[in-house]
Amino acid sequence: MTGTSGHGSAPLTADAPPGPLTPFTVDDYRARMRRAARAAAEAGLDGLLVAPGPDLVWLTGYRPPETERLTLLVLRDGEDPVLVVPALEAPDAEEAPGGPALDLRDWADGTDPYDTAVPLLGRRGRFGVSDNTWALHLLGLQGRLPGTAYVGLSEALPMLRAVKDAAELERMAAAGAAADRAYDEIRRVRFAGRRETEVAADLADLLRRFGHSQVDFTIVASGPNGANPHHEADDRVIADGDMVVLDFGGLKDGYGSDTSRTVHVGEPDAGEREVHDLVRAAQEAGFRAVRPGAACQDVDRAARAVITDAGYGDRFVHRTGHGIGVTTHEPPYMVEGEERPLVPGMCFSVEPGVYLPGRFGVRIEDIVTVTEDGGRRLNLTPRDIAIVH
């Protein structure tokens, strides 16, 4: 299937699986760490402290087990990056893609890991801390260094991972194409007479078949369950005449997919088509608002205006979009009050919806990236209402 990738950009083809992706190099990781340390200094921070999680993977390529043992990357502008690591895990850290760029400081079981970490921080200072740092470790540092202060990384540097380079965009496009293939296949399965959980399991299997290493969510919300935007698939049996919201995604090659389409079991009635067409028009309006220099809230405003003008404003109950990258939800957010400008390379969802309690819901979602002259969709499956059986 070939579709128009976006306004102001060339067509993007999603029929064939992409070829091999170029691996990230140690120089790529070294550049990311330098950029992060420089951004921290410009934000008035004395450094960054990064625990196991998506930030550490993005910065170093290292994905250690997330346990009670302290692993901490310390980044300070003008200094070499230091990774405090349990001695038993040091060999894996050395072999990570960014390992050669790291000064490893290991500590042994039975010793105090903060004896290794504390000298790297100094007695005073204000540090950015990755959001998923264990409270155990943050409290440990605070106890040893009462003169230090800490701020969450998403608050201090919300755009650190937001702008993707060419290699990252290649991975985002591949993840989007894989999710599209899963949607093309799920429309062929039987819906009527099966439980939501069964269709959700099919979706998860399809995502894995098409290259996802991690499935984060498979929402299958049929009939009145569709009026709950984050409904978890349950034992409800899907029936003829149901509208069904499908929202699914995860990680492929370390980067996220997330797409939503709404299908109908059998032919929809005129009222159902009207609501679906309204959401499709709102999604198109949100996409058309994507351009460099526009504010994030402009995307939300454009999509929301279409739904509000049609009299359904109180039934669009969530933001229009969220950023995506090495996690499926991250800054920036397409929501009223977010005045941050769009920049080429940003990737985020555009996903308006209408939810009618007791009846049904409709949501249509694409991942979009900002280009030099507009936006490009990374999901290319049809956005009209699909009939399933």
C-alpha positions as CSV (number, residue, x, y, z in Angstrom):
1,M,0.0,0.0,0.0
2,T,1.3,3.4,-0.9
3,G,0.0,6.5,0.7
4,T,0.7,10.2,0.8
5,S,3.1,10.7,3.6
6,G,2.2,14.3,4.4
7,H,1.7,17.9,3.4
8,G,4.9,19.3,2.0
9,S,6.7,16.0,1.7
10,A,7.2,13.1,-0.7
11,P,5.2,9.9,-0.7
12,L,6.2,7.2,1.7
13,T,5.7,3.5,0.8
14,A,4.8,1.0,3.5
15,D,4.2,-2.2,1.5
16,A,7.6,-3.9,1.9
17,P,9.4,-4.3,5.2
18,P,12.4,-1.9,5.5
19,G,15.9,-3.2,4.9
20,P,18.6,-3.5,7.6
21,L,18.9,-0.5,9.9
22,T,22.3,1.2,10.3
23,P,23.5,0.5,13.9
24,F,24.3,3.4,16.2
25,T,28.0,3.8,16.8
26,V,30.0,4.7,19.8
27,D,30.5,8.1,18.3
28,D,26.7,8.5,18.2
29,Y,26.4,7.7,21.9
30,R,29.4,10.0,22.7
31,A,27.7,12.8,20.9
32,R,24.4,12.3,22.7
33,M,26.1,12.3,26.1
34,R,28.0,15.5,25.2
35,R,24.9,17.2,24.0
36,A,23.0,16.2,27.1
37,A,25.7,17.5,29.4
38,R,25.9,20.8,27.5
39,A,22.0,21.1,27.6
40,A,22.1,20.5,31.4
41,A,24.7,23.3,31.9
42,E,22.7,25.7,29.8
43,A,19.7,24.9,32.0
44,G,21.7,25.8,35.1
45,L,22.3,22.3,36.2
46,D,25.6,21.0,37.6
47,G,25.1,17.7,35.8
48,L,22.8,14.8,35.0
49,L,22.3,11.6,36.9
50,V,20.8,8.8,34.8
51,A,19.6,5.5,36.2
52,P,18.6,2.4,34.2
53,G,15.7,3.1,31.9
54,P,15.0,4.7,28.5
55,D,17.3,7.7,29.0
56,L,20.3,5.4,29.8
57,V,19.6,3.2,26.8
58,W,19.3,6.3,24.5
59,L,22.5,7.9,25.9
60,T,24.7,4.8,26.1
61,G,23.0,1.8,24.4
62,Y,23.3,0.0,27.8
63,R,20.2,-1.8,29.1
64,P,21.1,-3.2,32.6
65,P,18.7,-5.1,34.8
66,E,16.7,-2.7,36.9
67,T,17.4,-4.0,40.4
68,E,18.2,-2.5,43.9
69,R,21.9,-2.4,42.9
70,L,23.0,1.2,42.0
71,T,23.8,1.9,38.4
72,L,24.2,5.6,37.7
73,L,25.5,7.5,34.7
74,V,27.0,10.9,35.7
75,L,27.2,13.5,33.0
76,R,28.9,16.9,33.6
77,D,29.7,19.4,31.0
78,G,33.4,19.3,30.0
79,E,34.1,16.1,31.8
80,D,34.2,12.5,30.6
81,P,31.0,10.5,31.3
82,V,31.2,8.2,34.3
83,L,29.1,5.1,34.8
84,V,28.9,3.8,38.4
85,V,28.1,0.1,38.0
86,P,27.9,-3.1,40.1
87,A,31.1,-5.1,39.6
88,L,29.2,-8.1,38.5
89,E,27.6,-6.1,35.7
90,A,30.8,-4.2,34.5
91,P,31.6,-6.7,31.7
92,D,28.1,-6.1,30.1
93,A,28.6,-2.3,30.5
94,E,31.9,-2.5,28.7
95,E,30.4,-4.4,25.8
96,A,27.4,-2.0,25.4
97,P,27.5,0.1,22.1
98,G,28.4,3.2,24.0
99,G,30.7,1.4,26.5
100,P,34.0,2.5,25.0
101,A,33.0,6.1,25.7
102,L,32.4,5.5,29.4
103,D,34.7,5.8,32.4
104,L,33.4,2.8,34.4
105,R,33.6,2.9,38.2
106,D,32.5,-0.4,39.7
107,W,31.6,-1.3,43.2
108,A,31.4,-4.7,44.8
109,D,28.6,-6.3,46.8
110,G,29.1,-5.7,50.5
111,T,30.4,-2.2,49.9
112,D,28.6,1.1,50.0
113,P,27.9,2.1,46.3
114,Y,27.5,5.8,47.4
115,D,31.2,5.8,48.3
116,T,31.7,5.5,44.6
117,A,29.0,7.9,43.4
118,V,29.3,10.7,46.0
119,P,32.8,12.0,44.9
120,L,31.5,12.5,41.4
121,L,28.9,15.0,42.5
122,G,30.7,17.3,45.0
123,R,29.2,18.5,48.2
124,R,26.8,21.0,46.5
125,G,25.0,21.4,43.3
126,R,21.7,21.0,41.4
127,F,21.3,17.9,39.3
128,G,18.8,16.6,36.8
129,V,17.7,13.1,37.6
130,S,16.1,10.6,35.2
131,D,12.4,10.3,36.0
132,N,12.5,6.5,36.7
133,T,15.4,6.7,39.2
134,W,14.5,4.6,42.3
135,A,13.6,6.6,45.3
136,L,15.9,4.3,47.2
137,H,18.9,5.7,45.3
138,L,17.8,9.3,45.2
139,L,17.2,9.3,49.0
140,G,20.6,7.6,49.4
141,L,22.3,10.5,47.6
142,Q,20.4,13.1,49.4
143,G,21.3,11.6,52.7
144,R,25.0,11.6,51.9
145,L,24.9,15.0,50.2
146,P,22.4,17.3,52.0
147,G,23.8,20.3,50.1
148,T,22.6,19.0,46.7
149,A,19.2,19.5,45.0
150,Y,17.6,17.4,42.3
151,V,15.0,18.0,39.5
152,G,13.3,15.4,37.3
153,L,14.8,15.2,33.8
154,S,11.4,15.6,32.0
155,E,11.0,18.9,33.9
156,A,14.5,20.2,33.5
157,L,15.2,19.0,29.9
158,P,11.9,17.9,28.4
159,M,13.1,18.1,24.8
160,L,16.3,16.1,25.3
161,R,15.2,13.2,23.2
162,A,12.4,14.9,21.3
163,V,14.2,15.8,18.0
164,K,15.2,12.7,16.2
165,D,18.1,12.4,13.8
166,A,18.0,10.6,10.4
167,A,18.8,7.2,11.9
168,E,16.2,7.6,14.6
169,L,13.6,8.7,12.0
170,E,14.4,5.6,10.0
171,R,13.6,3.4,13.0
172,M,10.4,5.4,13.8
173,A,9.2,4.9,10.2
174,A,10.0,1.1,10.4
175,A,8.1,0.8,13.6
176,G,5.1,2.6,12.1
177,A,5.2,0.4,9.0
178,A,5.2,-2.7,11.2
179,A,2.2,-1.5,13.1
180,D,0.4,-0.8,9.8
181,R,1.1,-4.3,8.7
182,A,-0.4,-5.6,11.9
183,Y,-3.6,-3.5,11.3
184,D,-3.8,-4.8,7.7
185,E,-3.8,-8.3,9.1
186,I,-6.1,-7.8,12.1
187,R,-8.9,-6.6,9.8
188,R,-9.0,-10.1,8.3
189,V,-9.7,-12.0,11.5
190,R,-13.1,-12.8,12.9
191,F,-14.4,-10.2,15.4
192,A,-18.0,-11.2,16.0
193,G,-18.5,-13.8,18.6
194,R,-15.0,-13.5,20.0
195,R,-13.8,-11.9,23.3
196,E,-11.9,-8.6,23.2
197,T,-9.0,-10.4,24.9
198,E,-8.8,-12.9,22.0
199,V,-8.5,-10.1,19.4
200,A,-6.0,-8.3,21.6
201,A,-3.9,-11.4,21.7
202,D,-4.0,-11.6,17.9
203,L,-2.8,-8.0,17.7
204,A,0.1,-8.6,20.1
205,D,1.1,-11.7,18.1
206,L,1.0,-9.6,14.9
207,L,3.2,-6.9,16.3
208,R,5.7,-9.5,17.3
209,R,5.5,-11.2,13.9
210,F,6.3,-7.9,12.2
211,G,9.4,-7.2,14.3
212,H,8.3,-5.7,17.6
213,S,10.4,-6.9,20.5
214,Q,8.1,-5.3,23.1
215,V,4.3,-4.9,23.0
216,D,3.2,-2.0,25.3
217,F,-0.6,-2.1,24.8
218,T,-3.3,-3.6,22.6
219,I,-6.6,-1.8,23.3
220,V,-9.6,-3.6,21.9
221,A,-12.7,-1.6,23.0
222,S,-16.0,-2.8,21.6
223,G,-19.4,-1.3,21.7
224,P,-19.9,0.7,24.9
225,N,-16.4,-0.1,26.1
226,G,-15.2,2.1,23.3
227,A,-16.4,5.1,25.3
228,N,-13.5,4.5,27.7
229,P,-10.3,5.8,26.0
230,H,-8.0,3.5,27.9
231,H,-10.3,0.5,28.2
232,E,-8.4,-2.7,28.9
233,A,-9.6,-5.6,26.8
234,D,-11.9,-7.9,28.8
235,D,-14.1,-10.9,28.3
236,R,-16.9,-8.9,26.6
237,V,-18.0,-10.8,23.4
238,I,-17.9,-8.6,20.4
239,A,-21.2,-8.6,18.6
240,D,-22.5,-7.7,15.1
241,G,-23.2,-4.0,15.0
242,D,-20.3,-3.0,17.4
243,M,-18.0,-0.2,16.8
244,V,-14.5,-1.3,17.9
245,V,-11.6,1.0,18.8
246,L,-8.2,-0.6,18.2
247,D,-5.1,1.1,19.7
248,F,-1.8,-0.7,19.8
249,G,1.9,-0.2,19.8
250,G,5.3,-1.1,21.3
251,L,9.0,-1.0,20.5
252,K,10.7,-2.2,17.4
253,D,14.5,-1.8,17.1
254,G,14.3,0.3,20.2
255,Y,11.7,2.8,18.9
256,G,8.0,3.2,19.4
257,S,4.9,2.6,17.4
258,D,1.4,3.7,18.3
259,T,-1.6,3.8,16.1
260,S,-5.4,3.7,16.4
261,R,-8.1,2.8,14.0
262,T,-11.9,2.3,14.6
263,V,-13.6,-0.6,12.8
264,H,-17.2,-1.7,12.7
265,V,-18.6,-5.2,12.8
266,G,-20.9,-5.2,9.8
267,E,-22.4,-2.1,8.2
268,P,-22.5,1.0,10.5
269,D,-25.6,3.1,10.7
270,A,-25.7,6.8,9.6
271,G,-25.1,8.1,13.1
272,E,-22.0,5.9,13.6
273,R,-20.6,7.0,10.2
274,E,-21.3,10.6,11.0
275,V,-19.2,10.4,14.2
276,H,-16.4,8.5,12.6
277,D,-16.3,11.0,9.7
278,L,-16.1,13.8,12.2
279,V,-13.1,12.3,14.0
280,R,-11.4,11.6,10.7
281,A,-11.9,15.3,9.8
282,A,-10.5,16.4,13.2
283,Q,-7.5,14.1,12.8
284,E,-6.8,15.6,9.3
285,A,-7.1,19.1,10.7
286,G,-4.6,18.3,13.5
287,F,-2.2,16.8,11.0
288,R,-2.5,19.8,8.7
289,A,-1.6,22.1,11.6
290,V,1.8,20.5,11.9
291,R,4.6,22.7,10.6
292,P,7.9,24.1,12.0
293,G,7.4,27.0,14.3
294,A,3.8,26.2,15.1
295,A,3.1,25.7,18.8
296,C,2.3,22.2,20.1
297,Q,-1.1,23.5,21.3
298,D,-1.9,24.6,17.7
299,V,-2.3,20.9,16.8
300,D,-4.7,20.3,19.7
301,R,-6.6,23.5,18.8
302,A,-7.0,22.5,15.2
303,A,-8.3,19.0,15.9
304,R,-10.5,20.1,18.8
305,A,-12.1,22.9,16.9
306,V,-13.6,20.5,14.4
307,I,-15.1,18.3,17.1
308,T,-16.3,21.3,19.2
309,D,-18.0,23.0,16.2
310,A,-19.9,19.8,15.6
311,G,-21.3,19.8,19.1
312,Y,-19.2,17.1,20.6
313,G,-16.5,19.1,22.4
314,D,-17.4,17.7,25.8
315,R,-16.9,14.2,24.4
316,F,-13.3,14.7,23.4
317,V,-11.8,14.1,26.8
318,H,-8.0,13.9,26.3
319,R,-5.1,15.8,24.7
320,T,-4.6,15.4,21.0
321,G,-1.2,13.9,21.1
322,H,2.0,12.8,22.9
323,G,5.6,12.5,21.9
324,I,7.1,9.1,21.0
325,G,10.6,7.7,20.6
326,V,12.4,5.2,22.8
327,T,9.3,5.2,24.9
328,T,5.7,5.2,23.5
329,H,4.7,8.3,25.6
330,E,7.2,11.2,26.2
331,P,7.4,15.0,25.6
332,P,6.3,17.0,23.7
333,Y,2.5,16.9,24.3
334,M,-0.1,18.3,21.9
335,V,-2.3,20.0,24.5
336,E,-3.7,23.5,25.3
337,G,-1.1,25.5,27.1
338,E,1.9,23.9,25.6
339,E,3.5,26.7,23.6
340,R,6.7,25.0,22.8
341,P,7.4,25.3,19.0
342,L,7.4,22.3,16.7
343,V,10.9,21.5,15.3
344,P,11.8,19.3,12.3
345,G,12.5,15.8,13.7
346,M,10.0,15.8,16.5
347,C,7.7,12.8,16.5
348,F,4.3,12.6,18.1
349,S,0.8,11.2,17.8
350,V,-2.3,13.0,16.4
351,E,-5.2,11.2,17.9
352,P,-8.5,13.0,18.5
353,G,-11.5,11.0,19.6
354,V,-15.2,11.2,20.5
355,Y,-16.6,9.0,23.3
356,L,-20.3,8.5,23.8
357,P,-21.0,6.8,27.1
358,G,-23.2,3.7,26.8
359,R,-22.9,3.7,23.1
360,F,-19.4,3.6,21.4
361,G,-16.2,5.6,20.9
362,V,-14.1,6.5,17.9
363,R,-10.4,7.3,17.8
364,I,-8.0,7.7,14.9
365,E,-4.3,8.0,15.5
366,D,-1.2,8.4,13.4
367,I,2.4,9.1,14.4
368,V,3.6,12.2,12.7
369,T,7.1,13.7,12.3
370,V,7.7,17.4,11.6
371,T,9.5,18.1,8.4
372,E,11.2,21.2,7.0
373,D,8.0,22.4,5.4
374,G,5.1,20.6,7.2
375,G,4.5,17.1,8.6
376,R,4.8,13.5,7.5
377,R,2.6,10.6,8.6
378,L,4.4,7.5,9.8
379,N,1.1,5.5,9.7
380,L,-0.4,5.0,6.3
381,T,-3.3,2.6,6.7
382,P,-6.7,4.0,5.6
383,R,-8.4,6.2,8.1
384,D,-11.9,5.6,6.8
385,I,-14.2,3.2,8.7
386,A,-13.2,-0.4,8.1
387,I,-15.9,-3.1,8.0
388,V,-14.9,-6.4,9.8
389,H,-16.9,-9.5,10.4
